[in-house]
Amino acid sequence: MLSGNMTTMSDSSPFDPALLVANDPPPFTQLNPEGGSRFLFTCDHASRAVPSHMKGLGLAAGDLSRHIAWDIGAALVTRHLSERLDAPAFLAGYSRLVIDCNRPLTSPTSIPPVSDGSQIPANRAVSAAEAAARAEALFWPYHRQTAGALDRLIAGGEIPLFVAVHSFTPQLSGGEARPWHIGLLWEHDGRLVAPLQAAFSALVPGICIGNNEPYAIVGPSDYSIPEHAQKRGLPHIEIEIRQDLIASPEGAELWAERVAEALETALTDHGPFEILAR
């Protein structure tokens, strides 16, 4: 059902790359490109921005502040991690509701018509041409730059540890409360899981860690980990942090420090991690 404060489909406009203006953000932000550590971070859902000509996708302004539009707190955590660990990082520039940078373009949730029960008016009848235009302007620049950075590191003899930073809502609409403070997600390569579990448990007594919770990477469900890490045989992890823990600047800084220390401990105590045969 549409909420009472939601605008109608006629109030939204289709995406047109020719209508992007100077006030619209770039498709990605790169942090610390010369970073010297072995980590590389991505934040696929860093932003809630919508191209100005799309008129907020036909949503009420409040909806673009909700978890359906972005991963609350994840961008600030990623910025702290990049600085704390002297690591390069890439932040996607637009809302996951415009195009989801962590979904294959063939996924039905790449340009979602509904998210957590909320209708997305501008996404109800997206043509193949418009979908391709959104991808070319907003999806591919982010992923091409990420891929290029990884390939340059590998060509230079480095084995980067790929870390995708996300956050999750404490409770979906009509769902049960999610108890985990942090989730560790992987599919085929779990090399970092046990070391990170041990490090987080030592850092935060009583921490509730979700193993492939509240989500799991299964086949085509995700894009970044399979495309950038699994295909290259790189050590990797997707880290999900509960949004109420990192919604404030203080919380984001605290959890970034904990994640940074856990990653450093895992690398020091269990590394070096090698490239696996694909």
Secondary structure, 3 states (H helix, E strand, C coil): CCCCCCCCHHHCCCCCHHHCCCCCCCCEEEECCCCCCCEEEEECCCCCCCCHHHHHHHCCHHHHHCCCCCCCCHHHHHHHHHHHCCCCEEEECCCCCCCCCCCCCCCCCCCCCEECCEECHHHCCCCHHHHHHHHHHHHHHHHHHHHHHHHHHHHCCCCCEEEEEEEECCCCCCCCCCCCCEEEECCCCCCCHHHHHHHHHHHCCCCCEEECCCCCCCHHHCCHHHHHHHHHCCCEEEEEEEHHHHCCHHHHHHHHHHHHHHHHHHHHHHCCCCCCCC
